[in-house]
Amino acid sequence: MKEIEIISGLVQKDIGVVVRQEADEQELLSAIVDRVTWMLRCDKDLLMSYLYRLDVLEYKINAALMPGNPLTAEEALGLLIFERQKERMVTRRKYKTEPIEGWEL
């Protein structure tokens, strides 16, 4: 499975972003930014909850929301989410474990 497909699946599961299966990084990032834009306007608490659950570091969130940032808040937060999902994918691959026989649920 391609990296972008894995990231797309994580983003869809975690924040409800849906993109076509053949989407590239730019398309996925654009969809994330659109979702973040909606959440900033309609449900900031939900956005902060997502960022917390994704374990996006607070100092990065603060930096993204600072005046003078060359990116808009939506773009900066969307990029943080995208980058965090990439980190999660790398971690999952690095520490992948095989199922333990007899522990199926």
Backbone as a ProteinNet text record, in pm:
[ID]
protein_1_A
[PRIMARY]
MKEIEIISGLVQKDIGVVVRQEADEQELLSAIVDRVTWMLRCDKDLLMSYLYRLDVLEYKINAALMPGNPLTAEEALGLLIFERQKERMVTRRKYKTEPIEGWEL
[TERTIARY]
85.2	0	89.6	53.7	130.6	115.5	218.3	215.8	95.9	67.9	-42.2	-175.7	-191.2	-314.7	-330.4	-220.2	-223.4	-259.1	-192.7	-219.9	-364.7	-412	-550.6	-647.4	-619.9	-704.2	-703.2	-585.3	-575.2	-653.9	-639.4	-708.6	-859.4	-901.3	-1044.9	-1099.9	-1028.3	-1074.5	-1071.4	-966.2	-946.7	-1026.8	-1034.6	-1103.2	-1213.7	-1243.9	-1357.6	-1334.2	-1209.3	-1179	-1187.1	-1264.1	-1278.2	-1223.1	-1131.4	-1075.2	-1077.8	-1065	-1065	-941	-947.7	-841.3	-709.2	-715.3	-594.4	-541.3	-587.7	-548.9	-398.8	-340.4	-199.7	-189.7	-66.7	-46.6	-115.2	-105.6	-164.2	-316.3	-377.3	-523	-566	-491	-522	-504.6	-396.6	-372.7	-482.7	-526.5	-635.2	-764.4	-792.9	-913.3	-903.8	-785.1	-765.2	-786.2	-729.8	-745.1	-892.4	-965.7	-1109.8	-1182.7	-1148.2	-1212.2	-1175	-1048.2	-1003.2	-1074.4	-1091	-1161.9	-1303	-1371.8	-1507.8	-1508.3	-1414.4	-1411.1	-1377.4	-1288.7	-1257	-1378.8	-1461.8	-1580.7	-1696.2	-1710.6	-1831.5	-1811.1	-1693.9	-1673.9	-1526.6	-1478.8	-1338	-1301.7	-1394.9	-1367.4	-1340	-1414.7	-1392.7	-1254.4	-1214.3	-1081.9	-973.4	-985.9	-885.8	-883.6	-998.7	-1005.7	-930.4	-950.6	-878.8	-728.3	-686.4	-543.4	-485.1	-559.9	-515.6	-505.9	-608.8	-609.4	-499.1	-467	-359.4	-222	-220.4	-97	-10	-76.3	-3.7	46.6	173.5	233.6	179.9	156	94.3	176.4	307.5	388.5	376.8	354.6	335.9	200.5	99.1	-32.8	-24.3	40.5	56	130.4	236.4	313.6	227.9	144.1	58.1	-44.6	-85.2	-189.4	-134.6	-3.3	58.3	40.5	11.8	11.2	152.3	158.9	288.6	328.4	254.6	281.1	247.5	336.3	308.6	187.9	150.4	33.6	-87.8	-206.1	-327.4	-337.8	-420.7	-439.6	-487.7	-578.9	-632	-522.7	-439.8	-331.4	-228.8	-192.6	-91.7	-140.1	-263.9	-317.4	-337	-381.8	-396.1	-262.8	-159.3	-25.8	23.2	-5.2	32.4	-35.7	-162.8	-237.2	-177.3	-150.2	-92.2	43.8	128.8	262.2	253.8	161.4	145.4	99.9	12.2	-32.8	83.1	171.3	289.1	377.8	395.8	475.6	412.4	281	211.7	231.3	227	244.9	384.9	486.2	624	638.6	580.8	587.9	519.3	403.7	332.7	414.6	478.5	561.4	682	742.1	862.6	834.1	720.5	689.3	577.7	559	453.7	479.7	376.3	387.6	289.9	328.6	241.9	137.7	17.4	-85.8	-37.7	-76.6	-39.4	-143.4	-95.1	-184.4	-267.1	-397.1	-487.5	-546.3	-507.2	-557.2	-658.3	-712.6	-810.4	-935.9	-995.9	-1121.1	-1234.8
-118.1	0	124.1	223.5	346.8	429.2	508.6	592.9	686.2	747.9	845.6	777.4	652.5	579.1	551.2	519.4	494.8	623.4	732.8	862	902.6	882.2	915.1	836.8	709.7	627.4	675.7	714.2	765.9	895.4	984.5	1113.7	1093.3	1002.1	975.4	923.7	831.5	773.3	876.2	955.7	1045.7	1175	1238.4	1367.9	1374.3	1262.9	1258.8	1320.5	1327.1	1380.6	1266.4	1286.1	1183.8	1238.1	1163.5	1198.9	1075.7	1098.3	983.5	899.5	773	678.9	714.7	776.1	809.2	948.2	1008.6	1145.2	1154.3	1268.1	1291.4	1372.9	1402.6	1474.1	1609.5	1682.6	1816.7	1811.3	1713.8	1696.9	1662.8	1573.8	1534.3	1652.6	1725.9	1843	1946.6	1965.7	2060	2016.5	1887.6	1836.2	1854.4	1833.6	1853.6	2000.2	2090.4	2234.6	2274.1	2219	2247.4	2203.7	2086.3	2035.8	2123.5	2162.7	2249.1	2384.1	2437.2	2564	2553.9	2445.6	2425.6	2418.3	2341.6	2325.7	2457.3	2537.1	2666.5	2758.3	2749.2	2834.5	2780.6	2648.4	2588.7	2513.5	2459.1	2376	2372.6	2482.3	2492.2	2388.1	2358.8	2259.1	2122.2	2086.6	1959.7	1957.3	2066.8	2074.7	2056.3	2126.4	2113.4	1971.7	1908.3	1769.5	1677.9	1697.7	1618.9	1638.7	1764.2	1791.9	1725.4	1727.1	1662.1	1510.6	1451.3	1305.7	1262	1347.5	1315.1	1340.5	1399.1	1429	1530.2	1631.6	1742.5	1829.1	1857.9	1929.4	2071.6	2112.4	2241.7	2358.4	2350	2461.1	2477	2366.4	2373.8	2437.6	2404.7	2465.3	2614.7	2653.7	2795.4	2869.6	2808.9	2871.9	2886.7	2787.7	2791.9	2903.7	2938.1	3038.4	3178.7	3193.3	3324	3418.9	3545.2	3645.1	3652.4	3676.5	3682.2	3551	3445.3	3318.2	3336.1	3295.9	3316	3237.2	3131.3	3051.5	3099.7	3078.6	3106.7	3003.2	3029.4	2934.4	2799.6	2803.5	2679.9	2599.1	2667.9	2598.8	2542.7	2622.9	2580	2460.3	2465.5	2353.5	2229.9	2249.8	2138.9	2070.8	2151.6	2096.6	2020.2	2071.6	1999.9	1863.3	1859.2	1732.5	1635.7	1685.1	1601.4	1546.3	1632.7	1590	1490.4	1511.5	1419.7	1282.4	1280.5	1151.4	1078.5	1153	1091.2	1029.3	1101.6	1049.2	923.2	923.1	805.7	684.8	706.8	598	538.3	622.5	575	495.4	544.8	476.1	340.2	334.5	206.3	104.9	149.1	57.1	10	101.7	70.1	-30.9	-17.1	-101.9	-201.6	-236	-330.5	-465.6	-520.1	-650.8	-747.3	-869.8	-974.3	-1010.7	-1048	-1088.1	-1209.3	-1211.2	-1321.6	-1431.8	-1549.8	-1662.8	-1691	-1708.1	-1737.1	-1614.2	-1492.6	-1369	-1299.4	-1370	-1309.4	-1279	-1165.8	-1128	-1141.5
0	0	0	-79.6	-88.7	38.7	68.2	188	187.8	74.8	69.1	95.1	54.6	80.8	230.4	296.3	440.8	513.8	477.2	540.5	516	394.9	360.9	449.1	470.8	557.1	701.3	750.1	886.6	901.7	804.4	809.3	800.5	715.1	703.5	834.8	897.4	1023.9	1137.2	1142.1	1256.1	1249.4	1132.1	1126.8	1022.2	958	867.4	730.8	686.7	553.9	453.9	348.7	246.4	114.6	55.3	-75.1	-163.5	-290.8	-382.4	-357.5	-390.6	-358.1	-427.2	-543.3	-618.8	-584.6	-479.2	-444	-416.7	-455	-424.2	-295.4	-252.8	-127	-126.6	-238	-243.9	-231.2	-295.8	-286.8	-144.5	-81.5	55.3	150.2	134.5	219.2	199.8	77.7	48.7	117.8	116	182.7	333.8	389.2	532.8	567.9	488.3	512.8	505	409.5	399.4	527.1	577.8	700.4	821.1	828.8	938	930.4	810.2	790.9	846	812.3	862.5	1015.4	1071.7	1217.2	1287.7	1230.2	1291.7	1295.8	1193.3	1187.1	1270.5	1273	1330.7	1461.5	1484.9	1603.8	1643.7	1701.6	1741.4	1846.4	1935.4	2039.2	1978.3	1875.3	1806.8	1742.9	1680.3	1619.3	1725	1837	1943.1	1999.1	2006.2	2050.6	1954.1	1824.8	1724.4	1736.5	1749.2	1760.5	1885	1993.8	2116.4	2097.2	2038.6	2016.5	1921.6	1824.3	1730.1	1790.3	1909.2	1980.7	1905.5	1850	1788.3	1903.7	1904.1	2016	2027.9	2153.2	2180.7	2126.7	2138.2	2089	1937.1	1867.1	1722	1688.5	1766	1745.7	1771.1	1881	1913.1	1802.4	1751.2	1643.5	1517.6	1490.2	1372.5	1381.5	1502.8	1522	1548.1	1549.5	1577	1458.8	1488	1380.8	1320.4	1196.4	1130.1	1065.8	1094.6	1028.6	880.7	790.5	648	596.7	668.9	631	709.7	654.4	730.5	841.6	941.1	1051	996.8	901.2	842.9	774.8	695.9	624.9	722.5	822.5	918.5	1000.9	1049	1125.6	1037.7	915.3	822.4	795	778.6	755.8	879.2	997.9	1120.9	1127.6	1093.1	1094.4	993	873	767.9	811.3	863.9	906.4	1021.9	1112.6	1225.8	1178.6	1080.2	1026.1	958	892.4	832.2	939.8	1051.3	1162.2	1219.4	1233.5	1287.3	1196.5	1064.6	970	984	994.8	1010.3	1139.8	1246.2	1375.5	1368.5	1306.1	1294.6	1217.3	1111.3	1033.4	1113.5	1187.1	1262.5	1372.2	1438.3	1553.2	1525.6	1400.5	1364.4	1430.7	1490.9	1555.1	1490	1490.3	1436.4	1541.4	1498.7	1596.3	1677.5	1803	1891.5	1874.7	1846.7	1822.2	1946.9	1927.4	2037.7	2103.8	2059.7	2119.6	2029	1931.9	1841.7	1919.3	1886.7	1951.6	1856.2
[MASK]
+++++++++++++++++++++++++++++++++++++++++++++++++++++++++++++++++++++++++++++++++++++++++++++++++++++++++

